[in-house]
């Protein structure tokens, strides 16, 4: 290896030159040294290749102006703000992974570098910088971040959809409760209506039958006291009363059948709910037609 790559003192032995040269050439990291003016005093082959130069093309050149002159967005990077120069200007070692180095062809690559001052006693002579190309690592980190962002968006979308579905279910539950309350009210109204019909219609028929039975019982008890002609007339009246009672019983049977049908239409058992609903609709239409015809006949 040429001695200028290490820039060792003139008194250094060739053995140390060879050992240090082998050490620099064996690492995959880029390593270079700068003097107090920021000029390159040595660089290994890996570092020169990453920068797009031959090693001898870099020697003696200002490394900040050569490869660290701009920020990632292309804006100028003053050497007074450069952490590499601060390593020997202020004696502050650093490790940075948020910047870029620039190649000879003008392209940039993400870099992680460390800079440490070169000291002889308390006197600073320059700095040594080690750097690696972290483009792949940055790309993987960016992809991971994008995947994380996509996952976060998907999670937000899922939460939004869950919230919307929960709202829909809550509304459906509220509607179901309203429907249940309405159904219970309808059943209660229907019970009241049927109870009123039983009381008003069947009750009146049964009272009328009871009165007729009492009338027959009383007249039968008086039958022996009547003359044959009066007894014959009474038998005719009792036959009329019995016919009237028969009509009352038929009316009662019809009313019981109608109430039973209102409670549970027989068609529901034989043909199902849909047929029962159609039957109820037909009954309603017929009743409406009869009511309309009766009203048209009334003067």
C-alpha positions in Angstrom: 0.0 0.0 0.0 1.3 3.5 -0.8 2.5 5.3 2.3 0.4 8.4 1.5 -2.8 6.4 2.2 -1.9 6.3 5.9 0.2 9.5 6.0 2.3 8.0 8.8 5.2 9.9 10.3 8.5 9.6 8.4 10.0 7.6 11.3 7.3 4.9 11.3 8.5 1.5 10.4 7.3 -0.3 7.3 5.9 -3.0 9.6 3.4 -0.6 11.2 2.6 0.8 7.8 1.8 -2.6 6.5 -0.3 -3.5 9.6 -2.3 -0.4 9.5 -2.8 -0.7 5.8 -4.0 -4.2 6.1 -6.4 -3.2 8.9 -7.9 -0.4 6.8 -8.2 -2.5 3.7 -9.8 -5.5 5.6 -12.8 -3.5 6.8 -15.9 -3.0 4.7 -16.4 0.5 6.2 -15.1 3.6 4.6 -12.3 5.2 6.7 -10.5 8.5 6.0 -8.5 11.0 8.0 -8.5 14.8 7.7 -6.1 17.4 8.9 -7.0 20.6 10.7 -7.9 22.2 7.3 -10.3 19.4 6.5 -8.1 17.9 3.8 -7.8 14.2 3.3 -4.6 12.6 4.6 -5.6 9.0 4.1 -8.5 6.9 2.9 -9.0 3.2 2.5 -10.2 1.6 -0.8 -13.7 0.8 0.5 -14.3 4.4 1.4 -13.0 5.7 -1.9 -15.1 3.3 -3.9 -18.3 4.3 -2.0 -17.5 7.9 -2.9 -16.9 7.0 -6.5 -13.2 8.0 -6.5 -9.8 6.3 -6.7 -7.9 6.6 -3.5 -5.3 8.9 -5.0 -8.0 11.2 -6.4 -9.1 12.1 -2.9 -5.8 12.7 -1.2 -5.3 16.3 -0.2 -8.8 17.5 -1.1 -11.2 19.1 1.3 -13.5 16.2 2.3 -16.4 18.5 3.3 -16.4 20.3 0.0 -15.9 17.0 -1.8 -18.5 14.7 -0.3 -20.4 16.5 2.5 -21.2 19.8 0.9 -25.1 19.6 0.9 -27.9 18.4 3.0 -30.2 15.6 1.8 -32.6 18.1 0.3 -29.7 19.6 -1.7 -29.4 22.8 0.4 -25.8 24.0 1.2 -24.2 22.5 4.3 -21.8 25.0 5.9 -18.6 23.3 7.2 -19.0 25.3 10.4 -22.1 23.2 11.1 -20.4 19.9 10.2 -20.2 17.4 13.1 -17.1 15.9 11.4 -15.2 19.2 11.6 -16.4 19.8 15.2 -14.6 16.6 16.1 -11.3 18.4 15.9 -12.4 22.0 16.2 -14.2 21.5 19.5 -12.9 18.0 20.4 -16.4 16.6 20.2 -16.7 13.0 18.8 -20.0 12.3 17.1 -22.1 9.5 15.5 -24.6 10.5 12.9 -27.0 8.5 10.8 -29.4 11.1 9.4 -27.2 12.7 6.7 -25.9 11.8 3.2 -22.5 11.7 1.5 -22.2 12.8 -2.1 -20.5 10.7 -4.8 -18.3 11.9 -7.6 -21.3 11.5 -10.1 -23.4 13.9 -8.0 -25.7 11.2 -6.5 -26.1 10.9 -2.7 -26.4 7.9 -0.4 -27.6 7.6 3.1 -24.7 7.3 5.5 -23.9 6.6 9.1 -20.6 8.0 10.2 -18.6 8.6 13.3 -15.9 11.2 13.7 -13.2 11.2 16.4 -10.4 13.7 16.9 -6.8 12.6 16.5 -4.9 13.7 19.6 -1.2 13.8 20.4 -1.2 14.6 24.1 -3.7 17.5 24.3 -3.0 18.8 20.8 -5.5 18.0 18.1 -4.0 17.1 14.7 -7.2 16.3 12.8 -10.0 13.7 12.8 -10.6 10.1 11.6 -14.0 9.4 10.1 -15.5 5.9 9.6 -18.7 5.6 7.5 -21.0 3.0 6.0 -23.6 3.1 3.3 -27.0 2.6 5.0 -29.2 3.0 1.9 -30.5 -0.6 2.2 -31.2 -0.1 5.9 -32.9 3.2 5.3 -35.0 1.6 2.5 -36.0 -1.2 4.8 -36.8 1.3 7.6 -38.9 3.3 5.2 -40.7 0.2 4.0 -41.3 -0.8 7.6 -42.6 2.7 8.3 -44.9 2.6 5.3 -46.1 -0.8 6.4 -46.7 0.5 9.9 -48.5 3.5 8.4 -50.6 1.2 6.2 -51.4 -0.9 9.2 -52.3 2.1 11.2 -54.6 3.4 8.4 -56.1 -0.1 8.1 -56.6 -0.2 11.9 -58.2 3.2 11.8 -60.5 2.1 9.0 -61.3 -1.1 10.9 -62.1 0.9 14.0 -64.3 3.3 11.9 -66.2 0.4 10.4 -66.6 -1.3 13.8 -67.9 2.0 15.2 -70.3 2.4 12.3 -71.5 -1.2 12.6 -71.8 -0.8 16.3 -73.9 2.3 15.7 -76.0 0.4 13.2 -76.5 -2.4 15.7 -77.4 0.1 18.4 -80.0 1.6 16.1 -81.3 -1.8 15.2 -81.5 -2.7 18.8 -83.4 0.5 19.6 -85.8 -0.3 16.7 -86.2 -3.8 18.0 -87.1 -2.5 21.4 -89.6 -0.1 19.9 -91.1 -2.9 17.8 -91.3 -5.1 20.9 -93.0 -2.4 22.8 -95.4 -1.7 19.9 -96.1 -5.5 19.5 -96.9 -5.7 23.2 -99.2 -2.7 23.0 -100.9 -4.2 20.0 -101.4 -7.5 21.9 -102.8 -5.6 24.8 -105.2 -3.6 22.6 -106.3 -6.9 20.9 -106.9 -8.5 24.3 -109.0 -5.5 25.3 -111.0 -5.6 22.1 -111.7 -9.3 22.4 -112.6 -9.0 26.0 -115.0 -6.2 25.1 -116.6 -8.3 22.3 -116.9 -11.3 24.7 -118.5 -9.1 27.2 -120.8 -7.1 24.9 -121.8 -9.8 22.4 -121.5 -13.2 24.1 -122.5 -11.7 27.5 -125.7 -10.1 26.1 -126.6 -13.4 24.2 -126.1 -15.4 27.4 -128.1 -13.0 29.4 -130.9 -13.2 26.8 -130.8 -17.0 26.8 -130.9 -17.1 30.6 -134.0 -14.8 30.6 -135.6 -17.1 28.0 -134.8 -20.2 30.0 -136.3 -18.6 33.1 -139.4 -17.6 31.1 -139.8 -21.2 29.8 -139.3 -22.6 33.3 -141.9 -20.3 34.7 -144.4 -21.0 31.9 -143.9 -24.7 32.1 -144.7 -24.6 35.9 -147.9 -22.8 35.1 -148.9 -25.1 32.3 -151.0 -27.4 34.5 -153.2 -24.6 35.7 -154.2 -23.5 32.1 -157.2 -24.6 30.1 -156.5 -26.9 27.2 -156.9 -24.0 24.8 -154.6 -21.7 26.8 -152.1 -24.5 27.2 -152.1 -24.9 23.4 -151.5 -21.2 22.9 -148.7 -21.3 25.5 -147.1 -24.3 23.7 -147.1 -22.2 20.5 -145.4 -19.3 22.3 -142.9 -21.7 23.9 -142.0 -23.1 20.5 -141.4 -19.6 19.2 -139.3 -18.9 22.2 -137.3 -22.0 21.6 -136.7 -21.0 18.0 -135.6 -17.6 19.2 -133.2 -19.2 21.7 -131.9 -21.4 18.9 -131.1 -18.3 16.8 -129.4 -16.8 19.9 -127.3 -19.9 20.3 -126.3 -19.9 16.6 -125.3 -16.3 16.9 -123.2 -17.2 20.0 -121.6 -20.0 18.2 -120.8 -17.7 15.2 -119.4 -15.1 17.6 -117.2 -17.7 19.4 -115.9 -18.9 16.1 -115.1 -15.4 14.9 -113.3 -14.6 18.1 -111.3 -17.8 17.9 -110.4 -16.9 14.3 -109.3 -13.5 15.5 -107.2 -15.0 18.2 -105.5 -17.5 15.8 -106.6 -18.0 12.2 -106.8 -21.7 11.3 -105.1 -20.9 8.0 -102.0 -20.1 10.0 -101.7 -23.7 11.0 -102.4 -25.1 7.6 -100.8 -22.7 5.1 -98.4 -20.5 7.1 -98.1 -16.9 8.1 -98.1 -15.4 4.6 -101.4 -17.1 3.7 -102.9 -15.9 6.9 -101.9 -12.4 6.2 -103.4 -12.6 2.7 -106.6 -14.0 4.2 -106.8 -11.2 6.8 -106.3 -8.7 4.0 -109.1 -10.2 1.9 -111.4 -10.1 5.0 -110.5 -6.4 5.5 -111.3 -5.6 1.8 -114.6 -7.4 1.9 -115.6 -5.7 5.1 -114.7 -2.3 3.6 -116.7 -3.1 0.5 -119.8 -4.1 2.5 -119.5 -1.0 4.7 -119.3 1.2 1.5 -122.3 -0.5 -0.1 -124.4 -0.1 3.1 -123.5 3.6 3.3 -124.5 4.1 -0.4 -127.9 2.5 0.3 -128.7 4.7 3.3 -130.8 7.7 2.1 
